[in-house]
Amino acid sequence: MGRPSYVKRVNTILPASPASAAPSKQVVETRKPDRLNALTGLRSFAAVNIVFFHFSNPQWFGIFAPVVNAGYASVSYFILLSGFVLGYNYGQRARADQLDTWRFYKARFTRLYPIYLLSLLMAWRMVPQEYASHSHAMFWAGMVLSPLLTQGWIPEIATFLNTPAWTMSAESSYYVLFPFLARWRRPATMGPVLRRLAVIWFCGLIPGTLYVIFNPDGIPHPDRFSTGQWLQVLKFTPLPHLASFIFGVVLAELDELIPREGHLRFWLGVGGFGITFFLLWLGGRIPYALIHDGLLMPLFGCIILGLSGRNPLAAALGLRPLVFVGEASYCLYLLHFNFWNLIHDTHVLDHLGLAWMDPWISYVILILMSLVALHFVEKPAQRWLRKLMTANA
């Protein structure tokens, strides 16, 4: 599955023991992990589902209507997945004290910021609307903090200029924490890791549970369309989602302890998908504040572990066309909202006589746009930034 891995041996000097004055050497192995193509393939579905969530009628999708109606869960999945992917790729190096923190930050910046900057440039049409809907202080706070990836810490402007961009504010905060989280010593057996995950899940349920108990906004039955001061905090600020990211980091430790072959991962994946669908099908019978993020963590974990193995489920989602689109999922997620508005505000489909094919043609355009952005903006910008940083180092 993916590229073959290799092992890089790193020598580290251990302190002298009482029995010997001479220092001993221990070989620490750090492994460059295989590509997990199935996870990239699933990213394509998750990103497209967020597009449907924002710009469709869920009832169009028949049996999958509950999945589209709960498209916000795809964002929670992405946050947890980002923690897992970082732990999967950097965890061994971090525990061996071989992770260069500043180099990691630079790598994350070159990955995150080019498309984020493009999304801000595309949002210029939103500036008058933001000015009219905020106080002067909040408007200028949004204008200053959005380029700095810190707008998400203020609920009122968390979705400033580009609604999905609040997650980038959260992710950038988590990236700062990751090198320190990844240095946690991994237990040698699954039991302690499972207990860690259980504690993190419990902590992740606390914000939603408190909201359900105290109902601070006074909304009788909150759902995806509800707004309220405290609901905005729960939905769009970094702290309530931090547990999902940490869950993903620790999940990568569990992943190292489970063989990639065998039936366990397959059934974890099937069970994760099946139970997630059932909970989303229940809809309003589960409090929105709980299912919005924390409740689904273990199920997302099962899905990720399942797709990280070698089994028919992973093979199905690792097909090349899905991986091809999945690689552009970040571009699709971050650019789709303002690009959709641009398409429809300019009535370009009407001028081209293609409006009768909408919204399906718009979905296709958004996917094509994300692929163009990946190959002609994100990747060239990454190469340029890395070259610039290397030259200035």
N, C-alpha and C positions, 0 to 999 in steps of 0.2 A: 504494500500500500504506500504510494508515494515514493520518494527517493529513498534509497538504502541509507541507513544511518552509519555513522562511524564513531569510533571512540577516540577521544583525545585524552592523553594521560598528562596530568599536571602534578609535579612534585611539590609537596609542601613540607616545611621543616617543623617538626613538633618539638615542644619543650623537652629538655632532658628529664628523665625519670630519676627517682632517688637511687635506683640500682645502677645507673650508668651516668657518668658525667658527659659522655658524648651524645650529641643530639642524634635522634633516629629520623629516618625518612619514611614517610608513608605515601604510597601512590594513591591519588584521588582521581577517580575516573569521572569525567564529565562527558555526556553524550549529546551529540547534536540530534535532536529527535526527528523521526520520520514526519513527513507531511501527513496531515489528517484530512484527506480530501473530502470525506463524508461531512465533516463539520463545515467545510467551505461550501459544499453543496447545499446543506441545510440553511446556511446564511442567505442563499438566494431566495428561498421560500419565505424566510423571516422578513427580509427587506421588502419583498413584494407584498407581503401581508400588511406591512405598515402602510404602504401606498394605498392598498385597498381600504384599510381602516380609515384613512384620512379622506379618501375620495371615491367612495362607492356606497351602495346600499348593500349591507351584508346579506340581505335576503336573495340577492342575485346568485349566491354561491351554494344554495341548497343545503346539503348536509354539512357543509363547511361554514355555514353562516355563523355559528358560535365562535369559530376560530377568528374570522374576520372581525366580528363585533368586539372581540377581546384582543385586538391588534396591539394594544398597549403591553400585553404580555410578551410580545416579541422584543420590545425594548428591554424588558427585564431579562429576557434570555440573552440578549446581546451583552448586557453588563456582566452577567455571570460568565458568559463565554469568554469575554475579554480577560477576566481574572484567570480563567483556566488556561487560555492560550499563553498568557505571559508566564504562568507557573510552569506550564509544560515546556516552554522554550528556554526559560531562564532559571528555573528552580534549582536544578543541580548545580549550576555555576554559582548561584547566590549562596547556597549552603556550603560550597567549597571555597567561599570568599574569593571567587574569581569574576564576580560581576562588577564591572566598572560603572559606578552609579551615573557619572556625568555622561559617559558614552551612551548608557541606556536612555537617559533623558533626551539626548540629542537625537537618538534613533526614533523615539516616540514623537518628538517634535516634527521631524521630517516626514513621518507617517501621517500625523494628524493635521498639521497646519495648512499645507497647500490647498487641499479641498475645502477646509474650513474657511480659508480666506476667500476662495472662489465663491462659497455660499454667501459670504457677507457682501461681496461685490454684486452678486445677483439680487441682493435684497434692497437695492437702492430705491426701488419703487415703493417699498414699505415705509420709508422714512417719514413722509408726510402723515401716514396713518398712525405711526407710533407717536409722532409729535402731538397729534390731536387726541390721542387716547391716554396720555400720561401727563402728570405734572411736569413742569420744566425740570425740576430736580431729577425725577426718575428718567425722563427722556435723556438728559445728558449723562446720567449714570449708565444707562443702557448703551449710549454711543461710545462711552469710554471703556466700559467693562467688557462689552461683547468681543472686541478684538483681543482682549487679554484673557479670554476664556474663563471669566469669573462672574459673569452675569447670573449664573444659576444659583448663586448664594443669596440673591435677593428675589424672593418669590414673585414679586410684582413684575419684574423684568426678565424672568428666567427664559421666556420664549421670545425675547426681543428680536425683531427683524426676521428670525427664522425659527419657526416653532420647534423643529426637532433638535436645534442646536443646544438645548439645555443639557443634553446627555454629554456633549463634548466638554462642557464645563465640569460635569461630574467626573468624566473619565480622566481629564487632565489632573484633577485632584487625586484620583486613585493612582495614577501613574507616579505621582510624587511619592506616595506611600509604598508602592510596590517593592522597591529594593530592600526596604526594612522588613516588610511582611515576609518576603521570600527567604529571608535568612533564618526563619524559624526552623528548628531541628525537626526533621521528619521522623516520626516513630517507625520502628522496624516492623510493626504489625498493624493490621487493619483496625483493631479495636480502638486504640487511642485516636486514630484519625477519624473514625466514625463518630466518636464522642465529641471531637472538635467540631465536626460538621453539624452535629445536633445542637450544640451550644450556639453556633453561629446562626443556624436556622431559627432557634428560639429568639435570639436577639433581633433578627430580621423581622419577626412577627410583632415585635413590641410596638413600633410606630402605628401600624394599621390597627392593632388591637386597641390601643389607647384611643385612636380616632373613633372606632366603633363604640367603645364604652361611653366616652364623654361627648361625642358628636358636637364638637366645638362650633361648627358652622350652622348647626340647627337644620341640616338638610334631612328630610324624612327618610329618603331612600337614595343615597348617592349612587350615581352611575357614571358612565364615560362622558356624559354631557354636563355633569354638575360642575359648578365652580364655587369656590369659597376660599377664604384666606388660608385656613389651615389645610384644606384639601390641596391647595396649590403648593404648600410646603411639602406635603406628603408625596405629591406626584413629581415635582420638578426640581427639588433641591438635592444636593449630593448626599447628605447624611442618611436619609431614609433608605438609600440604595446601596450604601457602603457594604452592608452585610452580604448582599448578593455578590459583589466583587470579591470580597474576602472568601466567601464560600467557594467561588471558582478557583481561587489560588490554592486553597486547601484540597479541593477536589483533585487538582493535579497531583498532589501527594498520594491520594488514594489510587489514582490511575497508575502510578508507578508500581503499585503492589498487586495489581490484578493482571494476569496473563492476557495478552491480546487475542490469543487463540481460545477456542472453547465456546460453550453455549451461554455462559453467564452473561457476558456483555450483550449478546443478542437479546436475551430475555429482559435484561435491564432496559435496553432501548425500546423494545416492543411494549413493555409495561409502562415506561415513562410516557410514550406517545399515547397509549390507550387511556391511562388514568388522567392525563392532562386534558385530552379531548372530553372525557366524561365530566370533569369539573367545569370546563368551559361551557359544556352543554347545559349544565345546571343553571348557568346564568345568574340571575338576580337572587337565587336562593343562597348564594354564598356572598357575604358582604364584599362590596367592591373594594374597600380599603385593604382587605386582606389578600384578595386574589390579584390585586394590581401588581404586587411584587413578591412579598415574602412567602406566601403560601406555596408557590410552585417551585421553590428552590430545589427540594430533593428530586422532584420529577425532572426538572431540567438537568440535574446532575446525572440521573439515570440515562437520559437521552444522550448526553455528552459521552458518558462512559461506553454506552452501546455503540455509538458511532466512531469511537476511538479504537475499536477492536477490528478484528478481521472476521467478518461474518456477512451473510447475504444482505442484511439491512445497511451496513456500512458500504457495501459494494453498490447497492442501488442508489444511494445518495451521493456516491463518489463518482458518478458518471461525468464524463468530461464536459458536456454542455452545462450541467448544473454548476460544476466547479468554475467554469468560464464566467458565468454570470455572478456566482458567489464572490469571486475575487473583486467584483465591482460593487459589492453590497454597501460598503461604506459610502461610496459616491452616490449610489442610489438613495440611501437613507438621508444623507445630509442635503442633497440638492433637490429632492423630488418636490418639496413643498413649494418653494418659490418658483421652480421651473414650471410646475403645474399652473400656478397663478399667472405666470408670464404667458404661457400658451393660450390660456382662456381670456385673459384681460386684453390681449392683442387681437383676438379673434382670428388667429392665423389659420385655423382649421376651416373657418367659414370662407376665408379668402381663397383657400385651396380647394374648396368643394369637398372637404373630407369630414365635415361636422357630423354627417350621418353615421360615421364609423366610431364616433366618440361614445363612451370614454375609453373603449378598448384600444383605439389607435393611440390615445394619449399614454396609456400604460406601456405600449411598445416603444413609443418615443422616449419615455423616461428611462427605460432599460437601455436603449441604444445610447442615450445621452450619458448615462453612467459609465458605459463601456468606453465611450470617447473620452470622458473626463479622466478615467483611470489611465488610459494609454497615452493621452496627449497632454495631460496636465499633471496628474498625481505622480506618475513614475518619472517623467523628465524633471519635475520640480524636486523630487526626492534625490535624484542623482546630482542635480545642481547644488542643492543645499549641503549634501554630504561632501561634495568636492570642495565647496566653500569652507565648510567647517574644518575639513582636513588641512586645507591650505593655511587657515588661520590658527591652527593648533600649535 
